[in-house]
Amino acid sequence: RSLYHVVNQYTIEDKRRSQNKMRGNMTNINAKIKAISDELNQEFVERHDEINGAILALLSKNHVLYLGSPGTAKSALIDTLSKKVDAANYFQWLLTKFTVPDELFGAVSLKGLENDEYRRITTHKLPEAHIAFVDEIFKGSSAILNTLLTIVNERKFHNNGAIMTVPLISVFGASNELPESEDLSALYDRMGLRYVVKYISEDAAMKAMLRGTKPATSTKLTLTELIQAQAEVAAIPVSDIILDNIITIRKHMKQEGIIVSDRRYRMSVEILKASAWLNGNTTVTEEDMSIMVHILWAQPTEIKTVQRVVLSLVNPYLNKIIEYVDMAAEIYTVALNLVLKDASKAGAAGSEAVPKFKKIIESMAGLKLEISKAGKDQKAIDDAIATVNSQYKEVLAKTLGLKL
C-alpha cells in the first residue's frame, strides 16, 4: 500500500474513533438528562409535562411560563432542577409592584458614582445567572420589564453604556394570571413553552407528595455537558415534511381564529430539535411535534383547540388517548365530589361511574391493539391506561367499597 493510502486510512479510522467517542459521550449526557427527568418526576408528582418542558427549555435555550395558583411547587421544581446542573448560577426572585431594579440587576456602585459612572454590581444577580426563576413575572415595573425583556430576548445587559453578554440559558416565569396590558405582550410572547399548573388531583399522588419521597439517587450534569447537549440539539436536522406540517398547523390555527406570532413558530423548531435529541432521534419526527401543544396557545381556553389541531395531524392516536383520559377524569371527579358532598349517595355514584369506566377501559384496550398493529410507540397508551385504571380502582373503593 502507498504511504498516502496508509495515512488516509489512519485519518479515516482516527475520525471514526473520535466520532464514536463523541457519540458515546452524547449518549452518556442523554442518559444523565433522562435520569434527572426520572428523579424529578419521582419527587414532583403529576408534573410530567412541566418537567419535560423545563428540560426542553434548557436544551433549546428557551424560556417557560408556569401559569397557576400558588403552592403548586413551581419554584421548588426549578430550584431542584438548577441544583442538578453543576456550576450553573441560579437566580430566583419574586416581583411585586414595589420591586426596584436593584433587586434583580444589582445595586449601583457607589465607587462608580464617585467617578461619574452609573454602573451596577451584578454579582449574584440576574445578569450573571444561567438559570432564573422569576415569580409573578408580569408584576414588575416598566423599568424592570424593559431590561428583563432585553436579557430574555437578546441575552444582553446594558451597564454604564457597555453591553454585557449574559450567560442566561433559560428564564422560568410563574404567574397567577395572564398579562393584561399590551406592555407585557412582548415578554409573554417570548416564553416559548407555557403550562397551566394545577393542584394534585389523584389521592395516590397526594399521598406520595405528603410522604415527601425523595429519589434514591441524585444525578448531576455539568454546565459543560449541558452546553455540549445544546450544540448537538442545534445540529439536529429538520426535514421539509416537518416544516410543511408546521405550516399546515398554522393554517388550521388561523381557521380556528388563533393567531400565533411568527416568532413562536420559529421557537417551536428549536424546541422540536430538543425533543428529538431527548428521544434519541437523529432528526425531528412527527411524534416530536406533540410538544407544540404547549407552545401555540395564548389563552388557557385555547388549549383544547390547539391540542386537537396539533395531535390530529401529528398522531391521531394521541388525540384519541387524551379524549379517553379526559372522559375518565370527568367521571372520576363527578363521582368523588358526589361522595364528598353526601356520603349516602356513594352507592349511586359508583353504580353510575363504574359502567362508564369499564366502557372507557375496554375502548382503550382496543385502541392499544390498533396502535400495536400500526407499529406505533405504545408508551402513551400504556401510561393512559394505568392512569384510568388507578382512577377506576379509587372510585370502586370509595363508592362501592370494592377492591380490584
Secondary structure as GFF3:
##gff-version 3
##sequence-region A 1 404
A	DSSP	alpha_helix	3	43	.	.	.	ID=ss1
A	DSSP	alpha_helix	48	60	.	.	.	ID=ss2
A	DSSP	beta_strand	64	68	.	.	.	ID=ss3
A	DSSP	alpha_helix	74	83	.	.	.	ID=ss4
A	DSSP	beta_strand	85	86	.	.	.	ID=ss5
A	DSSP	beta_strand	90	94	.	.	.	ID=ss6
A	DSSP	alpha_helix	101	105	.	.	.	ID=ss7
A	DSSP	alpha_helix	110	114	.	.	.	ID=ss8
A	DSSP	three_ten_helix	126	128	.	.	.	ID=ss9
A	DSSP	beta_strand	131	135	.	.	.	ID=ss10
A	DSSP	alpha_helix	142	154	.	.	.	ID=ss11
A	DSSP	beta_strand	156	159	.	.	.	ID=ss12
A	DSSP	beta_strand	162	165	.	.	.	ID=ss13
A	DSSP	beta_strand	170	175	.	.	.	ID=ss14
A	DSSP	three_ten_helix	182	184	.	.	.	ID=ss15
A	DSSP	alpha_helix	185	189	.	.	.	ID=ss16
A	DSSP	beta_strand	193	197	.	.	.	ID=ss17
A	DSSP	alpha_helix	203	211	.	.	.	ID=ss18
A	DSSP	beta_strand	221	222	.	.	.	ID=ss19
A	DSSP	alpha_helix	223	234	.	.	.	ID=ss20
A	DSSP	alpha_helix	240	255	.	.	.	ID=ss21
A	DSSP	alpha_helix	262	278	.	.	.	ID=ss22
A	DSSP	three_ten_helix	286	294	.	.	.	ID=ss23
A	DSSP	three_ten_helix	300	302	.	.	.	ID=ss24
A	DSSP	alpha_helix	303	314	.	.	.	ID=ss25
A	DSSP	alpha_helix	316	341	.	.	.	ID=ss26
A	DSSP	three_ten_helix	343	345	.	.	.	ID=ss27
A	DSSP	alpha_helix	346	373	.	.	.	ID=ss28
A	DSSP	alpha_helix	379	395	.	.	.	ID=ss29
A	DSSP	pi_helix	396	400	.	.	.	ID=ss30
###
